[in-house]
Amino acid sequence: MELIDNLLIGFQVAITLQNLLYAFLGVLLGTLIGVLPGIGPVPTIAMLLPVTYALPPVSALIMLAGIYYGAQYGGSTTAILVNLPGESSSVVTCIDGYQMARKGQAGKALAISAIGSFIAGTFATILIAAFAPPLAEVALKFGPAEYFSLMVLGLIAAVVLASGSLVKAIGMIVLGLLMGIVGTDVNSGLQRYSLGIPELSDGIGFVTVAMGLFGFAEIIVNLEQKEKREVFTKNVSSLWLKWKDFKEAFPAIVRGTGIGSALGILPGGGAMLSAFASYTVEKKLAKDSSLFGKGAIQGVAGPESANNAGAQTSFIPLLTLGIPPNAVMALMVGAMTIHSIQPGPQVMTSNPKLFWGLIVSMWIGNLMLVVLNLPLIGIWVKLLQVPYRLLYPAILLFCCIGVYSIQNSVFDVFLTAIFGVLGWLFVKLECEPAPLLLGFILGPMMEENLRRAMLLSRGDPTVFVTRPISAVMLAMAVGLLLIIVAPSIRKTREEAFQEA
Amino acid sequence: MTFIKHPKDFWAGVLYITFGATAIAIALNYPAGTAGRMGPGYFPRALGAILVALGLLLSLRALRLEGARIAFASPKPLLVVIGSVVVFGIAAPPLGLVIATVLLVVVSSAASDEFRWKEAIISSLILAAFTVAAFAYGLQLQLPIWPWFAR
């Protein structure tokens, strides 16, 4: 029972006082920013990265992971009570969750989403523990050609599964790859695109990019739209769920968990797509689909389970292949690099305590979230009543201080401001910033593997199609592109995203 | 300009072409090497070319496909928010954390339509106290607390 042995190692690491504390801090903070609309996990993790310098790597990763899945829980609270997605993956929860709240069933909706999330989180954690080792085993045999093709596949899959224009998204990836090149070339020592600025010789910091594109741009766009909030606080006190409600929601939870676990593994899929897919499935399967949009409990239970399962399993490609499937995972790569851990299949063998500790702490974090969140709901509701005009200057301040503290330089603060303007422009032009961040993180790795593969093949580009694993991955990438261009599938994809 | 039917795609395309062309132009100074021995200029040139191609595709397609117009709201939030960050960057090293924080918070608060002087100043002072306690003392942030003349 290697699995049990491994999980025991994990428990030994995760149940130390220090790591429990950081897991707790992470999920608490995650819930906080999940509850608050206008700040998501990407800028928060970016903001806290500098703080984690001083921590041992396991504790740092445990805390950052906690922020991510904590945000999934917090986001649903806002979706149900305010009809605003506190976090992008809870967009779908707004539809029926808010309607339940209007009918005085806010407590029921909150309880079922927490329970569904916990069931999904538990299942997804077991899935990671079971599937990560064999996957990593395969990945260890990869050469540079396989890695390059894998990254191509990952990036293509990330944009195919996301919403919006495909051409634009691929453009954003390429732009990200180019930005990743800025700095000193490892092979020749040449400074590329650094414009003679010494601060750029180490490259652009990904915290700078993430904070500008996601943090600043989001604040500006929020300020442009005047929104009204109506908070339902009255009937929150009765969190008790009747057995009948649970029985009604349970099949939806199971299906949501399955959908989320499967889609989460795919790059770009992750939490948001899982929630959409689950909602569509529940609506199709329901005996009376007219209840959907008017407070159907399955419409909350399914997507909430799906987004949590998806959030959890999106760690699989990161931990086994070293390839981040979404923007948050891209930041986790950054966090690992800060602690000089090269993400990839070797982490499991070279650093088993970190690997299994992180996985077990995810389950513990999920448990904490259920136990803590339901009683703490009153605090979150109060927090929701803090007006945005008081909130965003504070977010802005923490972003500035966070960016400054990375290299103790104001240059990074100015650079973040530039990325803020760029991010605003991207929003106006409907260019998704997430693929850019993925490309940015993968850029240097991709170039390195391309160079190595071509060096080994003496300049013969057919190496990518003559090596079987590499060929399969490239074929899958092409297949995905063809699928999306096919009109019928394109139509369903658009429909799935317009359900909300 | 009525011949642009899809402004968002068109200008995104122009943006890609600009970035791609600039990337190629700069990369021409770097040795490209051969496919078997790639120099530092090889990958950036290839990426730049792909980006220009995608930009052209987007922009040309935008002359044919219909699309919504770009929704420009008041430029105030953009200018004020970015301005406040720049002010923080300029002010922090000479004037210290406290003054820079107050400036950032008060200036950025002005971006909201519900701006009130009194509220902004009070919240800026609370945040300044918090940053000094949490970041300067708690996390040993390498930034002076007070202005250069009061150190």
Boltz contact constraints between the chains, C-beta under 6 A:
constraints:
  - contact:
      token1: [A, 167]
      token2: [B, 54]
      max_distance: 6.0
  - contact:
      token1: [A, 167]
      token2: [B, 57]
      max_distance: 6.0
  - contact:
      token1: [A, 167]
      token2: [B, 58]
      max_distance: 6.0
  - contact:
      token1: [A, 168]
      token2: [B, 12]
      max_distance: 6.0
  - contact:
      token1: [A, 171]
      token2: [B, 16]
      max_distance: 6.0
  - contact:
      token1: [A, 171]
      token2: [B, 54]
      max_distance: 6.0
  - contact:
      token1: [A, 174]
      token2: [B, 47]
      max_distance: 6.0
  - contact:
      token1: [A, 174]
      token2: [B, 50]
      max_distance: 6.0
  - contact:
      token1: [A, 174]
      token2: [B, 51]
      max_distance: 6.0
  - contact:
      token1: [A, 175]
      token2: [B, 19]
      max_distance: 6.0
  - contact:
      token1: [A, 177]
      token2: [B, 47]
      max_distance: 6.0
  - contact:
      token1: [A, 178]
      token2: [B, 23]
      max_distance: 6.0
  - contact:
      token1: [A, 178]
      token2: [B, 47]
      max_distance: 6.0
  - contact:
      token1: [A, 181]
      token2: [B, 44]
      max_distance: 6.0
  - contact:
      token1: [A, 185]
      token2: [B, 40]
      max_distance: 6.0
  - contact:
      token1: [A, 188]
      token2: [B, 40]
      max_distance: 6.0
  - contact:
      token1: [A, 190]
      token2: [B, 40]
      max_distance: 6.0
  - contact:
      token1: [A, 192]
      token2: [B, 40]
      max_distance: 6.0
  - contact:
      token1: [A, 219]
      token2: [B, 81]
      max_distance: 6.0
  - contact:
      token1: [A, 220]
      token2: [B, 77]
      max_distance: 6.0
  - contact:
      token1: [A, 220]
      token2: [B, 78]
      max_distance: 6.0
  - contact:
      token1: [A, 220]
      token2: [B, 81]
      max_distance: 6.0
  - contact:
      token1: [A, 223]
      token2: [B, 77]
      max_distance: 6.0
  - contact:
      token1: [A, 223]
      token2: [B, 111]
      max_distance: 6.0
  - contact:
      token1: [A, 224]
      token2: [B, 73]
      max_distance: 6.0
  - contact:
      token1: [A, 224]
      token2: [B, 77]
      max_distance: 6.0
  - contact:
      token1: [A, 389]
      token2: [B, 112]
      max_distance: 6.0
  - contact:
      token1: [A, 389]
      token2: [B, 114]
      max_distance: 6.0
  - contact:
      token1: [A, 390]
      token2: [B, 123]
      max_distance: 6.0
  - contact:
      token1: [A, 393]
      token2: [B, 105]
      max_distance: 6.0
  - contact:
      token1: [A, 393]
      token2: [B, 108]
      max_distance: 6.0
  - contact:
      token1: [A, 393]
      token2: [B, 109]
      max_distance: 6.0
  - contact:
      token1: [A, 394]
      token2: [B, 127]
      max_distance: 6.0
  - contact:
      token1: [A, 396]
      token2: [B, 108]
      max_distance: 6.0
  - contact:
      token1: [A, 397]
      token2: [B, 104]
      max_distance: 6.0
  - contact:
      token1: [A, 397]
      token2: [B, 127]
      max_distance: 6.0
  - contact:
      token1: [A, 400]
      token2: [B, 85]
      max_distance: 6.0
  - contact:
      token1: [A, 400]
      token2: [B, 88]
      max_distance: 6.0
  - contact:
      token1: [A, 401]
      token2: [B, 135]
      max_distance: 6.0
  - contact:
      token1: [A, 405]
      token2: [B, 141]
      max_distance: 6.0
  - contact:
      token1: [A, 408]
      token2: [B, 142]
      max_distance: 6.0
  - contact:
      token1: [A, 410]
      token2: [B, 89]
      max_distance: 6.0
  - contact:
      token1: [A, 413]
      token2: [B, 89]
      max_distance: 6.0
  - contact:
      token1: [A, 414]
      token2: [B, 89]
      max_distance: 6.0
  - contact:
      token1: [A, 417]
      token2: [B, 82]
      max_distance: 6.0
  - contact:
      token1: [A, 417]
      token2: [B, 85]
      max_distance: 6.0
  - contact:
      token1: [A, 417]
      token2: [B, 86]
      max_distance: 6.0
  - contact:
      token1: [A, 420]
      token2: [B, 82]
      max_distance: 6.0
  - contact:
      token1: [A, 421]
      token2: [B, 82]
      max_distance: 6.0
  - contact:
      token1: [A, 424]
      token2: [B, 78]
      max_distance: 6.0
  - contact:
      token1: [A, 428]
      token2: [B, 70]
      max_distance: 6.0
  - contact:
      token1: [A, 429]
      token2: [B, 8]
      max_distance: 6.0
  - contact:
      token1: [A, 429]
      token2: [B, 11]
      max_distance: 6.0
  - contact:
      token1: [A, 429]
      token2: [B, 12]
      max_distance: 6.0
  - contact:
      token1: [A, 430]
      token2: [B, 8]
      max_distance: 6.0
  - contact:
      token1: [A, 431]
      token2: [B, 12]
      max_distance: 6.0
  - contact:
      token1: [A, 447]
      token2: [B, 43]
      max_distance: 6.0
  - contact:
      token1: [A, 451]
      token2: [B, 38]
      max_distance: 6.0
  - contact:
      token1: [A, 454]
      token2: [B, 35]
      max_distance: 6.0
  - contact:
      token1: [A, 454]
      token2: [B, 36]
      max_distance: 6.0
  - contact:
      token1: [A, 458]
      token2: [B, 36]
      max_distance: 6.0
  - contact:
      token1: [A, 459]
      token2: [B, 34]
      max_distance: 6.0
  - contact:
      token1: [A, 459]
      token2: [B, 35]
      max_distance: 6.0
  - contact:
      token1: [A, 459]
      token2: [B, 36]
      max_distance: 6.0
